[in-house]
């Protein structure tokens, strides 16, 4: 069986370094808000090009903290609207509704699966205060039109960068394009911890200070609570692991690009719709490699029978989930079409190219 993602093999590459940092951290007797967290935040800030990085417990909390901080700052208020791509993972929506804000679902571009920026303007109302863009599947989403639209309408741009760390547009890394960005270091991400972890990047000092306090029970100093905060902190061991793995991120992302390039240039089957390769000014990081197929379920069964593990990202769109029953009657045909036809192929820094060749050959025979 060719695994969709072999996390054991991914982390085995750095086993000795991970064991060393684990032992060092255990022996230090300091497990929260210590040197590992500080050095990882500094390293991530340098990598992204952002002046402020705040680590937290997970990617959902990263987004929740951003919206909560804007509410505390008085720049967004409960009941305000946030434009968000309709086909994102549910965490993007949860971050909005957890803060008693209203998600306004905007259809994606069928060619990129990312937010269709051309549809944004018609969705803006007097209650709109932010646009949550999602760099879905590791594919960068940005344009001058988006930036100008936000500026004209005084809207915050928040990036859900959970799947796209290392992606770039015009030499600027995703996570450093908008006002603030949330990152996830869930184990399966391009930069994955060995547990849950997340972070926020922002250009704004005042926002970073509020977020750092909010993530620590709303406390600016011990036992002094300025906000009704959360307990959302990255532990020292995960920070140590991430600090090590960050050194290898560019190399691993380049492997993903090589595989994506091979798929796009060598899968020749008119039943399969491939993603577009980026222009020279855009660098995707291919967290997952997604295709569309009218006969998706048959294709998945065929690949499984031939020893290829695939996944569906995602079978049910947020507006059709039971959790959001109030939106179940929305008609979002492009989103629904994507969720009915999408299939994710194996792509990772540890997959062998002969396995990629086998997958491609099987797809061409389907």
C-alpha positions in Angstrom: 0.0 0.0 0.0 1.2 3.5 -0.9 0.2 5.6 2.1 -1.5 8.9 1.7 0.9 10.3 4.4 3.4 8.3 6.5 4.0 10.5 9.5 6.3 8.0 11.1 8.6 8.1 8.1 8.4 11.9 8.0 9.6 12.3 11.6 12.0 9.4 11.4 14.3 11.6 9.3 14.9 13.9 12.3 14.6 11.3 15.0 18.0 11.9 16.7 17.5 15.7 16.8 13.9 15.2 18.1 15.0 12.8 20.9 17.8 15.3 21.9 15.5 18.3 22.2 12.9 16.1 24.0 15.5 15.0 26.6 16.9 18.5 27.0 13.5 19.9 27.6 12.6 17.2 30.1 15.8 17.8 32.0 15.3 21.5 32.0 12.2 21.3 34.3 10.6 24.2 32.3 7.7 23.1 30.2 5.7 26.2 29.3 6.7 29.7 28.1 10.3 28.8 28.1 13.3 29.1 25.8 12.1 26.7 23.2 8.9 28.8 22.7 10.8 32.0 22.5 13.4 30.7 20.0 10.7 29.1 17.8 8.6 32.3 17.7 11.7 34.2 16.7 12.7 31.7 14.1 9.1 31.6 12.6 9.0 35.4 12.6 12.2 35.5 10.6 11.0 32.8 8.2 7.7 34.5 7.5 9.0 38.0 7.6 6.5 39.1 10.2 7.5 41.3 13.1 5.2 39.6 15.6 4.6 35.9 16.2 2.5 34.5 19.1 2.5 30.7 19.6 -0.7 29.0 20.8 -2.3 25.6 21.3 -3.6 24.9 17.8 -4.7 26.3 14.5 -8.3 26.9 15.4 -7.3 28.9 18.5 -5.0 31.0 16.3 -7.9 32.2 14.2 -10.2 32.5 17.3 -7.6 34.6 19.0 -7.3 37.0 16.0 -11.1 37.7 15.9 -11.3 37.9 19.7 -8.4 40.4 19.8 -10.1 42.6 17.1 -13.3 42.6 19.2 -11.3 43.6 22.4 -9.7 46.4 20.4 -13.1 47.6 19.4 -12.4 47.2 15.7 -14.9 44.4 15.2 -18.1 43.9 17.1 -20.3 40.9 17.8 -22.8 40.4 14.9 -20.4 41.8 12.3 -19.9 39.9 9.1 -16.8 38.1 7.9 -16.5 37.0 4.2 -15.1 33.5 4.0 -14.7 30.9 1.2 -17.6 28.5 1.3 -15.5 25.4 0.6 -13.0 25.8 3.5 -12.4 23.4 6.4 -14.9 23.9 9.2 -12.3 25.4 11.5 -12.3 28.6 9.5 -16.1 29.0 10.2 -15.8 27.9 13.8 -13.4 30.7 14.5 -15.9 33.2 13.2 -19.0 31.9 15.0 -17.2 31.2 18.2 -16.7 35.0 18.4 -20.4 35.6 17.7 -19.6 36.9 14.3 -21.5 36.0 11.1 -19.8 34.1 8.3 -20.8 35.2 4.8 -20.1 32.3 2.4 -18.4 33.3 -0.9 -18.0 30.8 -3.7 -14.5 29.6 -4.7 -12.9 29.8 -8.1 -13.4 26.3 -9.6 -9.9 26.5 -11.2 -8.0 27.1 -7.9 -10.4 26.0 -5.2 -9.5 29.3 -3.4 -11.8 32.2 -2.8 -13.1 33.8 -6.0 -12.0 37.4 -5.4 -14.3 38.6 -8.2 -17.3 37.6 -6.1 -16.3 39.5 -3.0 -17.5 43.0 -3.8 -21.2 41.9 -4.2 -21.0 40.2 -0.8 -19.9 43.3 1.1 -22.5 45.1 3.3 -22.4 47.8 6.0 -21.8 45.0 8.6 -18.8 43.5 6.8 -15.6 44.0 8.8 -13.2 41.4 7.6 -12.3 39.0 4.8 -10.9 35.6 5.9 -8.9 34.2 3.0 -7.8 30.6 3.1 -4.7 29.4 1.3 -6.5 26.1 0.8 -4.5 22.9 0.1 -1.3 24.9 0.3 -2.2 27.1 -2.7 -1.6 30.8 -2.2 -4.6 33.1 -2.5 -4.0 36.8 -3.1 -4.3 39.6 -5.6 -4.0 43.4 -5.9 -7.8 43.5 -6.4 -8.3 41.9 -3.0 -5.9 44.3 -1.3 -7.5 47.3 -2.9 -11.0 46.1 -2.1 -10.2 45.7 1.5 -8.6 49.1 1.7 -11.5 50.9 0.0 -14.0 49.3 2.3 -11.9 49.5 5.5 -11.8 45.7 5.9 -9.3 43.6 7.8 -7.7 40.8 5.8 -7.1 37.7 7.9 -5.2 34.7 6.5 -6.0 31.1 7.4 -2.5 29.8 6.6 -3.0 26.5 8.3 -2.1 24.6 5.1 0.3 26.9 3.3 3.3 27.7 5.4 6.2 28.6 3.0 4.0 29.5 0.1 4.8 32.9 -1.6 3.4 35.5 -3.8 5.8 38.0 -5.4 8.4 37.0 -2.9 6.2 37.6 0.2 5.2 34.6 2.2 1.6 33.8 3.0 0.9 34.7 6.6 2.6 38.0 5.9 0.2 39.4 3.3 -2.8 40.5 5.4 -3.3 42.1 8.8 -3.0 38.8 10.7 -2.7 35.1 10.0 -3.4 31.9 11.8 -1.1 28.8 11.5 -1.6 25.2 12.4 1.1 22.8 13.2 -1.1 19.7 13.4 1.1 16.6 12.8 0.0 16.2 9.1 0.8 19.8 8.1 3.8 20.7 6.0 5.4 21.9 9.3 3.9 19.5 11.7 4.4 19.1 15.5 4.1 15.7 17.2 0.9 16.9 18.7 -1.3 20.0 18.4 0.2 23.5 18.1 -0.5 26.8 16.3 0.6 30.4 16.0 -0.5 33.9 15.0 1.5 36.3 12.8 0.7 40.0 12.6 2.2 43.2 11.4 0.6 45.1 14.3 2.2 45.4 17.7 -1.1 46.4 19.5 -2.8 43.3 18.1 0.1 41.0 19.1 0.0 42.3 22.6 -3.7 41.6 23.0 -3.4 38.1 21.4 -0.5 37.2 23.7 -2.6 38.2 26.7 -5.7 36.5 25.5 -3.9 33.2 24.9 -2.7 33.3 28.5 -6.1 33.6 30.3 -6.3 37.3 29.3 -3.3 38.0 31.5 -0.7 40.7 30.8 1.1 39.9 34.0 0.7 37.0 36.4 -2.6 37.1 38.3 -3.6 40.4 36.5 -6.3 39.7 33.9 -7.1 42.4 31.4 -9.4 40.3 29.2 -11.6 37.2 29.4 -9.0 35.1 27.7 -8.3 31.5 26.8 -5.7 28.9 27.9 -4.0 28.4 24.6 -0.3 27.9 24.9 2.3 25.9 22.9 4.3 23.7 25.2 8.1 23.6 25.3 8.5 20.1 23.8 6.3 20.9 20.7 8.1 24.3 20.3 11.4 22.4 20.4 10.3 19.9 17.8 9.0 22.7 15.5 12.2 24.6 15.9 14.1 21.6 14.5 11.7 20.8 11.7 11.5 24.5 10.5 15.1 24.1 9.3 14.0 21.5 6.8 10.7 23.1 5.7 11.9 24.7 2.4 13.5 21.4 1.3 10.4 19.4 2.0 8.2 22.0 0.3 10.4 21.8 -2.8 9.9 18.0 -2.9 6.1 18.6 -2.8 6.5 21.1 -5.8 8.5 18.5 -7.7 5.8 15.9 -7.2 2.9 18.3 -8.1 4.8 19.3 -11.2 5.1 15.7 -12.3 1.4 14.9 -11.6 0.3 18.0 -13.6 2.6 17.2 -16.6 2.1 13.5 -16.8 -1.5 12.7 -15.8 -3.2 12.4 -19.1 -6.8 11.3 -18.6 -9.8 13.4 -19.8 -11.9 12.1 -16.9 -9.6 13.9 -14.4 -9.3 17.6 -13.9 -5.9 18.7 -12.6 -5.0 21.9 -10.6 -3.3 24.7 -12.5 0.4 25.1 -11.9 1.3 28.5 -10.6 2.8 31.4 -12.4 6.5 32.4 -11.8 5.4 34.9 -9.1 3.4 32.4 -7.1 4.9 29.5 -5.2 2.4 26.9 -3.8 3.4 24.3 -1.2 0.9 21.6 -2.1 -0.2 20.6 1.4 -2.5 18.2 -0.5 -2.7 17.5 -4.2 -6.4 17.6 -5.3 -8.0 16.5 -8.5 -11.6 16.6 -9.7 -13.4 13.5 -11.1 -17.0 13.0 -12.1 -16.7 9.4 -10.9 -14.7 10.2 -7.8 -16.0 7.3 -5.7 -15.2 4.8 -8.4 -11.8 6.3 -8.9 -11.1 6.1 -5.2 -12.1 2.5 -5.1 -10.0 1.7 -8.1 -6.9 3.2 -6.6 -7.6 1.5 -3.2 -7.9 -1.8 -5.0 -4.5 -1.1 -6.6 -2.8 -0.3 -3.3 -3.1 3.5 -3.4 -4.5 5.3 -0.4 -6.4 8.6 -1.1 -8.5 11.0 1.0 -11.4 13.4 0.3 -10.8 17.0 1.4 -13.7 17.4 2.3 -16.8 15.3 1.8 -19.3 17.8 3.3 -19.0 21.6 3.0 -19.5 23.7 6.1 -22.9 25.0 5.1 -24.2 21.4 4.8 -23.0 20.3 8.2 -25.5 19.6 11.0 -23.5 22.0 13.2 -24.6 24.8 10.9 -28.2 23.8 10.3 -29.1 27.4 9.9 -27.2 27.5 6.6 -28.2 24.1 5.3 -30.6 25.7 2.7 -28.0 27.8 1.1 -27.3 27.0 -2.5 -23.6 27.2 -3.3 -23.3 25.1 -6.5 -19.6 25.5 -7.1 -18.7 24.6 -3.6 -21.0 21.6 -3.7 -19.6 20.5 -7.0 -16.1 20.6 -5.6 -17.0 18.6 -2.5 -18.7 15.9 -4.7 -15.8 15.5 -7.1 -12.6 16.2 -5.2 -10.0 13.6 -4.4 -6.6 14.0 -2.8 -3.6 12.0 -4.1 -0.6 11.1 -2.0 2.0 13.9 -1.9 4.6 14.2 0.9 8.3 14.7 1.4 8.8 11.0 2.0 6.9 9.5 -0.9 9.3 7.8 -3.5 9.2 9.0 -7.1 8.7 5.4 -8.3 5.5 5.5 -6.2 4.5 8.7 -7.9 5.1 7.1 -11.3 2.9 4.1 -10.3 0.1 6.4 -9.1 0.3 8.4 -12.4 0.2 5.3 -14.5 -2.8 3.9 -12.7 -4.6 7.3 -13.1 -3.9 7.2 -16.8 -5.4 3.7 -17.1 -8.6 4.6 -15.2 
